[in-house]
Amino acid sequence: MTSRRSTLIEQGAKELLQVHGFTVRMIPAVGFDKRLPPAHLVASHGPDVTRYIKIRKISHVPIAVDMIATKYAVDIVQFRKHIARHAGESGLRYEIWVYSLSYGFRCFEVQKDSVKEIPKLSFCHPATPSAGGFA
């Protein structure tokens, strides 16, 4: 993800995670370490949760789990290799976030034997009350 537009999408994902209390590190596009999963972002929430996030762009096509499994099969294989090497470690999550202008971010978690959609985060802080009702 080297284009300016992709950098903006990565920055948006970073800000979204930070609103929810994650410490986020962006992985530079230069150089590749095959010992690491194919992630653009590494988000940590304390010592217990680490999320490796690969961001992909897609046009105005509706996204489903079966489409993710076929379109991003290489990313899924690389994530699963990392899962196998770190099988005893808890708190590691591997995710593919797909961004489209029509739907925003859609988030999918790659597991050892499946891919599932996970709820997306919103820009509203979790402790922020919804608008309305206070006078």
C-alpha positions as CSV (number, residue, x, y, z in Angstrom):
1,M,0.0,0.0,0.0
2,T,2.2,2.7,-1.2
3,S,-0.2,5.2,-2.9
4,R,-1.2,8.3,-1.1
5,R,-4.8,7.2,-1.0
6,S,-3.9,3.9,0.7
7,T,-1.8,5.8,3.2
8,L,-4.9,7.8,4.1
9,I,-6.9,4.6,4.5
10,E,-4.2,3.2,6.8
11,Q,-4.2,6.4,8.8
12,G,-8.0,6.2,9.2
13,A,-7.8,2.7,10.5
14,K,-5.0,3.7,12.9
15,E,-7.2,6.6,14.3
16,L,-10.2,4.3,14.6
17,L,-8.2,1.8,16.7
18,Q,-6.7,4.6,18.8
19,V,-10.1,5.9,19.7
20,H,-10.8,2.4,21.1
21,G,-7.7,2.4,23.3
22,F,-5.2,0.5,21.1
23,T,-1.6,1.4,20.6
24,V,-1.0,1.2,16.9
25,R,2.2,0.7,14.9
26,M,2.2,1.1,11.2
27,I,4.5,-1.3,9.3
28,P,6.6,0.4,6.6
29,A,6.1,-0.8,3.0
30,V,9.8,-1.1,2.4
31,G,11.4,-4.4,3.3
32,F,9.6,-7.6,4.2
33,D,10.3,-10.0,7.0
34,K,8.8,-13.3,6.3
35,R,8.8,-14.2,10.0
36,L,6.1,-11.5,10.5
37,P,2.5,-11.8,9.3
38,P,1.5,-9.7,6.2
39,A,0.1,-6.8,8.2
40,H,-0.1,-3.1,7.6
41,L,-0.9,-2.3,11.2
42,V,-0.1,-3.9,14.6
43,A,-2.6,-2.8,17.3
44,S,-2.0,-3.7,20.9
45,H,-4.4,-3.3,23.8
46,G,-2.3,-3.9,26.9
47,P,-0.2,-7.0,27.1
48,D,-3.1,-9.4,26.4
49,V,-4.3,-8.5,22.9
50,T,-2.3,-7.9,19.7
51,R,-4.1,-7.5,16.3
52,Y,-2.3,-7.9,13.0
53,I,-4.3,-6.1,10.4
54,K,-4.0,-6.2,6.7
55,I,-5.9,-3.5,4.9
56,R,-7.3,-4.1,1.4
57,K,-9.3,-1.8,-0.9
58,I,-12.2,-2.9,-3.0
59,S,-14.6,-1.2,-5.3
60,H,-18.4,-0.9,-4.8
61,V,-18.9,-4.7,-4.6
62,P,-20.7,-6.2,-1.6
63,I,-18.3,-8.2,0.5
64,A,-18.9,-11.6,2.0
65,V,-16.8,-14.1,3.9
66,D,-16.6,-16.5,0.9
67,M,-15.4,-13.7,-1.3
68,I,-12.6,-12.8,1.2
69,A,-11.5,-16.4,1.3
70,T,-11.0,-16.5,-2.4
71,K,-9.9,-13.0,-3.3
72,Y,-7.3,-12.8,-0.4
73,A,-6.3,-16.4,-0.2
74,V,-2.6,-15.6,-0.3
75,D,-3.0,-13.2,2.8
76,I,-5.0,-15.9,4.6
77,V,-2.3,-18.6,3.9
78,Q,0.4,-16.2,5.3
79,F,-1.7,-15.5,8.4
80,R,-2.3,-19.2,9.0
81,K,1.4,-19.9,8.7
82,H,2.0,-17.4,11.5
83,I,-0.9,-18.8,13.5
84,A,0.7,-22.3,13.3
85,R,4.1,-21.0,14.4
86,H,2.6,-19.2,17.4
87,A,-0.1,-21.8,18.3
88,G,0.7,-21.6,22.0
89,E,0.4,-17.9,22.3
90,S,-2.9,-16.4,23.4
91,G,-4.2,-12.9,22.5
92,L,-3.0,-12.8,18.9
93,R,-5.6,-11.9,16.3
94,Y,-5.2,-11.8,12.5
95,E,-7.5,-9.6,10.6
96,I,-8.2,-8.4,7.0
97,W,-10.0,-5.1,6.9
98,V,-11.6,-4.3,3.6
99,Y,-12.3,-0.7,2.7
100,S,-14.8,0.5,0.1
101,L,-16.3,3.9,-0.4
102,S,-19.7,2.4,-0.2
103,Y,-19.4,0.4,3.0
104,G,-16.4,1.8,4.8
105,F,-14.4,-0.8,6.7
106,R,-15.6,-4.4,6.9
107,C,-13.5,-6.5,9.3
108,F,-12.7,-10.2,9.0
109,E,-10.8,-12.4,11.4
110,V,-8.6,-15.2,10.0
111,Q,-8.6,-18.2,12.2
112,K,-6.8,-21.5,12.0
113,D,-9.6,-23.2,9.9
114,S,-12.0,-20.4,9.0
115,V,-12.6,-16.7,8.3
116,K,-15.4,-14.9,10.0
117,E,-16.7,-11.4,9.9
118,I,-16.3,-9.4,13.1
119,P,-18.1,-6.3,14.2
120,K,-16.5,-3.1,12.9
121,L,-15.4,-0.3,15.2
122,S,-17.0,3.1,15.1
123,F,-15.5,6.5,15.5
124,C,-17.6,7.1,18.6
125,H,-15.6,6.4,21.7
126,P,-17.1,3.4,23.6
127,A,-17.7,5.6,26.7
128,T,-19.3,8.4,24.7
129,P,-23.1,8.6,25.3
130,S,-25.3,8.8,22.2
131,A,-26.6,12.2,21.2
132,G,-29.9,13.4,22.6
133,G,-31.7,13.5,25.8
134,F,-29.6,15.8,28.0
135,A,-30.8,19.3,28.8
